[in-house]
């Protein structure tokens, strides 16, 4: 093999490599998106079920239930704990109080390099979640599983995210009690 053929192979690789890496990262991001979407949908249903059984009076309980329901996502990445704690949950009753509606917003991380700057927004954490009820519940679960308890002070962490929204509606089982 001559030197010219080796140089040609290197140039061809340099031309094709960015496309191959983009395809790889895209498949990984789509897989993560599907996993996270399913987890957020399950979490919305869990919060709706809790609200239907006990009423909509305590938003702290719902935020804690949301964090606990989303906890399996944290197995993928440590920064996923920030996205779990930064999730938002709104619980509303219908006007006739027979249905409960739960809306969940989850900041899904964008893992593809440079794509987060184009399609997402930056989640900048300025909150220390160590003493929050949801953070304490997560720490308790880690302790029960005999896993190292994570530090939940994410001050100054910047993460490109895309907000996904899910809504769940259920009958209010506490109606008429």
C-alpha positions in Angstrom: 0.0 0.0 0.0 1.4 3.3 -1.0 1.5 6.5 1.0 -1.1 8.2 -1.2 -3.8 5.5 -0.4 -3.2 5.9 3.3 -3.7 9.7 3.1 -6.8 9.2 1.0 -8.3 6.9 3.7 -7.6 9.5 6.4 -9.3 12.2 4.5 -12.3 10.1 3.8 -12.6 9.2 7.5 -12.3 12.9 8.4 -15.2 13.7 6.0 -17.5 10.9 7.2 -16.6 10.9 11.0 -18.7 13.9 12.0 -21.8 12.4 10.3 -21.2 9.1 12.1 -20.8 10.8 15.5 -23.9 12.9 14.9 -25.9 9.7 14.1 -24.6 8.0 17.2 -25.4 10.9 19.5 -28.8 11.3 17.9 -29.7 7.7 18.5 -28.5 8.0 22.1 -30.6 11.2 22.6 -33.7 9.7 21.1 -33.4 6.7 23.3 -33.0 8.9 26.4 -35.9 11.0 25.3 -38.2 8.0 25.0 -37.0 6.7 28.4 -37.5 10.1 30.1 -40.8 10.7 28.5 -42.2 7.4 29.7 -40.8 8.1 33.2 -42.4 11.6 33.3 -45.7 10.2 32.1 -45.7 7.5 34.9 -44.8 10.3 37.4 -47.7 12.4 36.3 -50.0 9.5 36.7 -48.6 8.7 40.2 -49.2 12.3 41.3 -52.7 12.3 39.8 -53.5 9.1 41.7 -52.1 10.5 45.0 -54.2 13.7 44.4 -57.3 11.8 43.6 -57.0 9.8 46.9 -56.1 12.6 49.2 -57.2 15.9 47.7 -55.1 18.7 46.2 -54.3 20.5 49.4 -50.5 19.9 49.8 -48.3 20.8 46.9 -45.1 19.8 48.8 -46.4 16.2 48.9 -47.0 16.2 45.2 -43.5 17.6 44.4 -42.0 14.9 46.7 -44.0 12.2 44.9 -42.9 13.6 41.5 -39.3 13.5 42.6 -39.6 9.9 43.9 -41.4 8.8 40.8 -38.7 10.3 38.6 -35.8 8.8 40.6 -35.0 5.9 38.2 -33.8 8.6 35.7 -31.0 9.5 38.0 -29.3 6.1 37.3 -28.3 7.4 34.0 -26.4 10.5 35.1 -25.7 12.5 38.3 -26.9 15.7 36.7 -30.3 14.0 36.2 -30.9 14.6 39.9 -30.9 18.3 39.1 -33.5 17.8 36.4 -35.7 15.7 38.7 -35.6 18.4 41.4 -36.2 21.2 38.9 -39.3 19.6 37.6 -42.6 21.4 38.1 -46.0 20.0 39.0 -49.4 21.6 39.0 -52.5 19.9 40.4 -56.0 21.3 39.7 -59.5 20.1 40.3 -62.2 20.5 37.6 -64.9 23.1 38.3 -67.3 20.3 39.5 -64.5 18.7 41.6 -65.0 15.3 40.0 -61.7 15.2 38.1 -58.1 16.0 39.0 -55.7 17.3 36.4 -51.9 17.1 36.8 -49.5 19.0 34.6 -45.8 18.0 34.8 -42.9 19.9 33.3 -39.6 18.1 33.1 -36.3 19.7 31.9 -34.9 16.9 29.7 -31.2 17.2 29.3 -29.8 17.5 25.8 -26.7 15.3 25.6 -25.7 16.0 21.9 -22.8 18.5 21.9 -23.7 22.0 20.6 -27.3 21.0 19.8 -28.5 22.3 23.2 -27.4 25.8 22.2 -29.6 25.7 19.1 -32.7 23.8 20.2 -32.8 24.1 24.0 -32.5 26.5 26.8 -30.0 26.6 29.6 -31.1 25.4 33.0 -29.1 27.3 35.6 -29.5 26.1 39.1 -29.3 28.5 42.0 -31.1 26.3 44.5 -29.6 24.1 47.2 -32.0 21.1 47.3 -30.3 19.4 50.3 -32.9 20.7 52.8 -36.0 20.7 50.5 -38.7 18.0 51.1 -38.1 16.4 47.7 -34.3 16.4 48.3 -34.7 14.9 51.7 -36.9 12.1 50.3 -34.3 11.4 47.6 -31.6 11.2 50.3 -33.7 8.9 52.4 -34.2 6.6 49.4 -30.5 6.5 48.7 -29.8 5.7 52.4 -32.4 2.9 52.5 -30.8 1.4 49.4 -27.4 1.7 51.0 -26.1 3.9 48.2 -23.9 6.9 48.7 -26.1 9.9 49.6 -25.7 12.5 46.9 -25.0 16.2 47.5 -27.9 18.1 46.1 -26.4 21.6 46.1 -26.3 22.3 42.4 -25.4 26.0 42.7 -24.1 27.4 39.4 -24.6 24.2 37.4 -25.6 24.9 33.8 -27.3 22.3 31.7 -28.9 22.5 28.3 -32.5 21.2 28.5 -35.6 20.9 26.5 -38.8 21.1 28.6 -41.3 18.3 28.0 -44.8 18.5 29.3 -47.2 15.8 30.3 -50.8 16.0 31.5 -52.8 13.4 33.4 -56.4 13.5 34.3 -58.1 11.1 36.7 -61.4 10.9 38.6 -61.4 12.5 42.0 -61.9 9.5 44.4 -62.1 11.9 47.3 -65.1 13.6 45.7 -68.1 13.5 48.0 -66.4 12.3 51.1 
